[in-house]
Amino acid sequence: MSQPINLADKLAQISTHWDPHVIADYNGNEVMVVKF
């Protein structure tokens, strides 16, 4: 089983706006977030 991620920590690492970042992947899918 995968380890849970801390979303607040991942978002704090993003410095650019409107630039998608992959924070996790599962079953061949990517979880992406963007800061706006």
HUWO-V695468 format. One record per pair of residues at least 24 apart in sequence whose C-alpha atoms are under 10 Angstrom apart, sorted by the first residue. I is the first residue (numbers start at 0). J is the second residue. D is the distance in Angstrom with one decimal. If there is no record, write none. Layout:
BEGIN
I,J,D  I,J,D
END
This chain:
BEGIN
1,25,8.8  6,32,9.6  10,34,7.6
END
